[in-house]
Amino acid sequence: MIDYTKTSDGLYAYQYPRASVTADAVLFAKKDGQIYVLLIQRGNEPYKGCFWLTQ
Protein backbone atom coordinates (compact mmCIF):
# COMPACT_ATOMS: atom_id res chain seq x y z
CA MET A 1 0.00 0.00 0.00
CA ILE A 2 1.45 3.35 -1.04
CA ASP A 3 0.37 6.16 1.28
CA TYR A 4 2.36 9.03 -0.25
CA THR A 5 2.42 11.16 -3.36
CA LYS A 6 5.35 12.91 -4.97
CA THR A 7 4.85 16.65 -5.38
CA SER A 8 6.00 18.68 -8.39
CA ASP A 9 9.09 19.88 -6.48
CA GLY A 10 10.25 16.31 -5.83
CA LEU A 11 9.19 16.10 -2.18
CA TYR A 12 6.87 13.50 -0.71
CA ALA A 13 3.49 14.24 0.86
CA TYR A 14 2.20 11.52 3.16
CA GLN A 15 -1.45 10.77 3.78
CA TYR A 16 -0.84 10.17 7.52
CA PRO A 17 1.53 11.95 9.93
CA ARG A 18 4.96 10.39 10.36
CA ALA A 19 6.68 9.98 13.70
CA SER A 20 9.99 11.81 14.07
CA VAL A 21 12.73 9.92 15.84
CA THR A 22 16.21 11.20 16.60
CA ALA A 23 19.16 9.81 18.49
CA ASP A 24 22.11 11.86 19.64
CA ALA A 25 25.49 10.52 20.68
CA VAL A 26 28.84 12.15 21.37
CA LEU A 27 32.05 10.15 20.97
CA PHE A 28 34.74 10.92 23.54
CA ALA A 29 38.22 9.43 23.74
CA LYS A 30 40.91 9.77 26.36
CA LYS A 31 44.56 9.49 25.34
CA ASP A 32 47.64 10.52 27.30
CA GLY A 33 45.51 12.43 29.80
CA GLN A 34 43.78 14.46 27.06
CA ILE A 35 40.07 14.21 26.28
CA TYR A 36 39.02 14.30 22.62
CA VAL A 37 35.60 14.64 21.00
CA LEU A 38 34.75 13.59 17.44
CA LEU A 39 33.66 16.52 15.24
CA ILE A 40 33.15 16.92 11.50
CA GLN A 41 33.82 20.02 9.45
CA ARG A 42 30.97 20.85 7.10
CA GLY A 43 31.97 20.83 3.43
CA ASN A 44 28.70 22.14 2.00
CA GLU A 45 26.31 24.97 2.61
CA PRO A 46 24.69 25.82 4.90
CA TYR A 47 27.40 26.29 7.52
CA LYS A 48 30.28 25.36 5.22
CA GLY A 49 33.53 25.24 7.22
CA CYS A 50 31.81 25.05 10.61
CA PHE A 51 32.41 22.17 13.01
CA TRP A 52 29.53 19.91 14.06
CA LEU A 53 28.93 16.81 16.07
CA THR A 54 28.53 13.81 13.79
CA GLN A 55 25.07 12.60 12.87
C-alpha distances in whole Angstrom, upper triangle without the diagonal:
4,6,9,12,15,18,21,23,20,19,15,15,12,12,13,16,15,18,21,23,26,28,32,34,38,40,43,46,50,52,56,56,53,50,47,44,41,40,39,40,38,38,36,36,36,39,40,43,42,41,38,37,35,31
4,6,8,11,14,18,19,16,15,12,11,9,9,11,14,14,17,19,21,24,27,30,33,36,38,42,45,48,51,55,55,52,49,46,42,39,38,37,38,35,35,33,33,33,36,37,40,39,39,36,35,33,29
4,7,10,13,17,18,16,14,10,9,6,6,8,10,11,14,17,19,23,26,29,32,35,38,41,44,48,50,54,54,51,48,45,41,39,38,36,37,34,35,33,32,31,34,36,39,38,38,35,34,32,28
4,7,10,13,14,12,10,6,5,4,6,8,11,11,15,16,19,22,25,28,31,34,37,40,43,47,49,53,53,50,46,44,40,37,36,34,35,32,32,30,29,28,31,33,36,35,35,33,32,30,26
4,6,10,11,10,8,6,5,7,8,11,13,14,18,19,22,24,28,30,33,36,38,42,45,49,51,55,54,51,48,45,41,39,37,35,35,32,32,29,28,28,31,32,36,35,36,33,33,31,28
4,7,8,6,6,5,6,9,11,14,15,16,19,20,22,24,27,30,33,35,37,41,44,48,50,53,53,50,47,44,40,37,35,33,33,29,29,26,25,25,29,30,33,33,34,32,32,30,27
4,5,5,5,6,7,10,13,16,16,17,20,21,24,25,29,31,34,36,38,42,45,49,51,54,54,51,47,44,41,38,35,33,33,29,29,26,24,24,28,29,32,32,34,32,32,31,28
4,5,7,9,11,14,16,19,20,21,24,24,27,28,31,33,36,38,40,44,46,50,52,55,55,52,49,46,42,39,36,34,33,29,29,25,24,24,28,29,32,33,34,33,34,32,29
4,6,9,11,14,17,20,20,20,23,22,25,26,29,30,33,35,37,40,43,47,49,52,52,49,45,42,39,36,33,30,29,26,25,21,20,20,24,25,29,29,30,29,30,29,26
4,7,10,13,16,18,19,18,21,20,23,24,27,28,31,33,35,39,41,45,47,50,50,47,44,41,37,34,31,29,28,25,24,21,20,20,24,25,28,28,30,28,29,27,24
4,7,10,13,15,15,14,17,17,19,21,24,26,29,31,33,37,39,43,45,49,49,45,42,39,35,32,30,28,28,24,24,21,20,20,23,24,28,27,28,26,27,25,22
4,6,10,12,12,12,15,15,18,20,23,25,29,31,33,37,40,44,46,50,49,46,43,40,36,33,31,29,30,26,26,24,23,22,26,27,30,30,30,28,28,26,23
4,7,9,10,10,14,15,18,20,24,27,30,33,35,39,42,46,48,52,51,48,45,42,38,35,33,32,32,29,29,26,25,24,28,29,33,32,32,30,30,28,25
4,5,7,8,12,13,17,19,23,26,29,32,35,38,42,45,48,51,51,48,44,42,38,36,34,33,33,31,31,29,28,27,30,31,34,33,34,31,30,28,25
4,7,9,13,15,19,22,25,28,32,35,38,41,44,48,51,54,54,51,47,45,41,39,37,36,37,34,35,32,31,30,33,35,38,37,37,34,33,32,28
4,6,10,13,16,19,23,26,29,33,36,39,42,46,49,52,51,49,45,43,39,37,36,35,36,34,35,32,31,30,33,35,38,36,36,33,32,30,27
4,7,9,13,16,20,23,26,30,33,36,39,43,46,49,48,46,42,40,36,34,33,32,33,31,32,30,29,27,30,32,35,33,33,29,28,27,24
4,6,10,13,16,20,23,26,29,33,36,39,42,46,45,42,39,36,33,31,30,29,30,28,30,28,27,26,28,30,32,31,30,27,25,24,20
4,6,10,13,17,20,24,26,30,33,36,40,43,42,40,36,34,30,29,28,27,29,27,29,28,27,26,27,29,32,29,28,25,23,22,19
4,7,10,13,17,20,23,27,30,33,36,40,39,36,33,30,27,25,24,24,26,24,26,25,24,22,24,26,28,26,25,21,20,19,15
4,7,10,14,17,20,23,27,30,33,37,36,33,30,28,24,22,22,22,24,23,25,24,24,23,23,26,27,25,23,20,18,16,13
4,7,10,14,16,20,23,27,30,33,32,30,26,24,20,19,18,19,21,20,23,22,22,21,21,23,24,22,20,16,14,13,10
4,7,10,13,16,20,23,26,30,29,26,23,21,17,16,16,17,20,20,23,23,23,22,21,23,24,21,19,15,12,11,9
4,7,10,13,17,20,23,27,26,23,19,17,14,13,13,15,18,18,21,21,22,20,20,21,22,19,16,12,9,9,7
4,7,10,13,16,20,23,22,20,16,14,11,10,12,14,17,18,21,22,23,22,21,22,22,19,16,12,9,8,8
4,6,10,13,16,20,19,16,12,10,7,7,9,12,15,17,20,22,23,22,20,21,20,17,14,11,7,8,9
4,7,10,13,17,16,14,10,8,6,6,9,12,15,18,21,23,24,24,22,22,20,18,14,12,9,9,11
4,7,10,13,13,10,7,6,5,7,10,14,17,20,23,25,27,26,23,24,22,19,16,14,11,12,14
4,7,10,10,8,6,5,6,8,12,15,18,21,24,27,29,28,26,26,23,21,18,17,14,15,17
4,7,6,6,5,6,9,11,15,18,21,24,27,30,32,31,28,28,26,24,20,20,17,18,21
4,5,5,7,8,11,13,16,19,22,25,28,31,33,33,30,29,26,25,21,21,20,20,23
4,6,8,11,14,17,19,22,24,28,30,34,36,36,32,32,29,27,24,24,23,24,27
4,7,10,13,16,19,23,25,28,31,34,36,35,32,32,29,27,23,24,22,23,27
4,7,10,13,16,19,21,25,27,30,32,31,28,28,25,23,20,20,19,20,24
4,7,10,13,17,19,22,25,28,29,29,26,26,23,21,17,17,15,17,20
4,7,9,13,15,19,21,24,26,26,23,22,20,18,14,14,12,14,17
4,6,10,13,16,19,22,23,22,20,20,18,15,11,11,9,10,13
4,7,10,13,16,19,21,20,18,18,16,14,10,9,7,7,11
4,7,10,13,15,17,17,14,14,12,10,6,5,5,6,10
4,6,9,12,14,14,12,11,9,8,6,5,6,6,9
4,6,9,11,12,9,8,6,6,4,6,9,9,12
4,6,8,8,7,5,5,6,6,7,10,10,12
4,7,9,8,5,6,8,10,11,14,13,14
4,6,7,5,8,10,12,12,15,14,15
3,5,5,9,10,12,13,16,16,16
4,6,9,9,12,12,15,15,15
4,6,6,8,9,13,14,15
4,6,9,10,14,14,16
4,7,10,13,14,16
4,7,10,12,14
4,7,9,12
4,6,9
4,7
4
